[in-house]
């Protein structure tokens, strides 16, 4: 029984790894189609911390002073079949703004995957959120969840901090179970907003 459980766990981990690889490669394809150069940072350094894709835009200078240097963006990709997508941070880390500002290197692309039961094929949606908005959303949503909704509970803050697809769509509702609201910094959906790659 234990051997079967171990095999099942390994297969689930392999499936998750394949899905994450699909998400990263699909995002690179989207970026290349828009005329931006992009490559996977994990190819040269396994699981590069806080960066999955390096994207370069030769039509935008890095700054007025460095006019010869093309704009570069460090992109993090998170792919999931779940409505709540893990961010790579714990809830405790999500409550530390200084830590988030230090660790988040660029925009996030959340890839929402849906599997067709008949064809066994995936379809994908892309939500692109700028660095500063991601930090604000992650902090505000977790502060609301921990210190408002569960203020009298003994929360396990080592649990993963997640971002809901409904929030990325510009929604204010925290969850179907709690008809409370928090101040979502995303007023409109960030789906397919690829220009957010170049926003801070």
N, C-alpha and C positions, 0 to 999 in steps of 0.2 A: 504493500500500500504506500509506504513512504517513498519507494523508488518511483512509483507512478506519479505521486504528487510532485516529486523533484523534476521528472520529465515534463509534466504539464507546466510547471513554473518556468522551466528553461524555454519551452516552446512559446509561452506568452511573452517572455522577455525578448525572444528572437523576433516575434511578430511586432512588438512595440519598436524594436530597433529598426526593423525594415520600414515601418510607417514613418518614423522620424527621418530616416534617410530619404524616403520619398518626398516628405515635406520640404526638406532642405534643397533637394535637387529641383523640385518644382518651383520653388521661390527663385533659385538661380536662373531657371529658364525664363520666368516672368521678367526678371531684371534685364537679362540679355535681350529679350524681345523689345524692351523699351530703349535699347541703344546704350545701356550702361554695362560696363565691364564688371564681372562678378566671379568670385571663386570661393570655394569652401575652405575656410581656415583650418578645419579639422583634418584635411588631407595632409598638411605638413606637420601639424602638431595635434595629436589625438585628443579630442574633447577639449579644445581651446577654451579657457575660462571666459565666460560672458560674451563670446563672439563665435558665431557659426559661419557667417558670410562676410567677406570684405567686398564692398561695392564701390566702384569708381565712376564718377561722372565727369568726363572731360570737357563738357560744355559749361561747367560752373567752376570758377576758381575757388580755392580754399579760403582766400580772403583777399582784400584789396592789396595788402602788403605782399602776400604770397600769390601773386596773380598767375604765375607760371605753374603752380601746383594744383592739380585737379581735386575737386571735392571728393572726399572719401567718407564712407559711412560703414560703421561696424554693426552688423545686423544679427540679432538673435532670433531664432526660429523655434516655435513651440507648436507641435502637431499632436492632435488628439481626436478621438472619436467621441469624447465626452463633451457635455455642454460646458463644464467647468474645466479649464485647461490649466495645468500646473505651470508655474512661472520659473521654477528653479530656486525659489526662495522659500524659507519657512515663514510661518505667521509671525514668529518673533522677529525675524529679519525685516519683514514687511512693515513692522511698527517703528523701525529705526530709519528715519529719513536720511540721516547722514550716511549710513551704510549703503542705502539704495543709490544715492547720488554718486557714491564712490564706485559701486560695483556695476551699475548699468552703463554700458559703454556706447549705446546707440539705440536705434528704434527696434521695436519688436514686431515680428510678423507672426500672428497666430493663424495656424492652418487648421480649419475645422474639416474633418474627414467624415464622410457618410458612406457606409458600405451598402450596396444594393444586394438584397438577399437572393435575388434571382440570378443575377449575373456574377455576383461575388466581386464586383469591381467597385472602386472608390470614386467618389466625386469630392471636389475640394472647394472650399471657400477661403478667401484670404482677407485678413484684417490687419491693417498696417497702422501702428500707433507710434507717434514720436516719443523719444526718450523722456522728455519732461512730463508729458501727459501720462505715460506709463507709470512713472514714479508716483505721480499724484494719485492716479486711480488705484494702484496697488496699496498705497498707504491709507487712503480714505476708506476703501472698501473693507480692509482688514480691521482698521480702527472701529468702524461701524459694527462689524460682525462680532468683534471680541469685546469691545467696551460699551456697546449699546444692547445688541441682541442677547449676548451671552455674558452680560456684566456680572451676573450672580453665579455663574458657572465656573468650574475649575477647568479651564481650557488647556489642552495640550498644545503649547505654542511651537513645538517642534514639527507639527503637522505641516504639510505643504500649503503654501499660499496660492490660491487659484484666481483666475480671471474668468468671469462668465461671458459667454458669447453674447448674451442679451445686453451686457454693459457695453461691449464693443459695437453693438448696434445702436448705441446712444440711449439705451433704456435706463430708467431710474429705479425700477423695482429691484429690491435686493434678492428676493427669491419668492416663489409661489407660496411658500409656507409663512413668510413674514411680509405682510403688506406695509412695510415701512420703506422709507426712501433715504438715500444718501445723495450727496451732491456730486453726481457723476461729472467729471471734467470733460467728458465726451458728449457734446450737445447733439451731434449727429453721428450716424454710422461711419466707421472708418473702413468699411469693406471696400476693397479694391482701390483705396486711396494711396496709390503707390508714390505719389509725390511726398508723402510723409516720411519716406526714406531719407529725405534731405532736410527735414525739420528737426530742430533740437528737441 
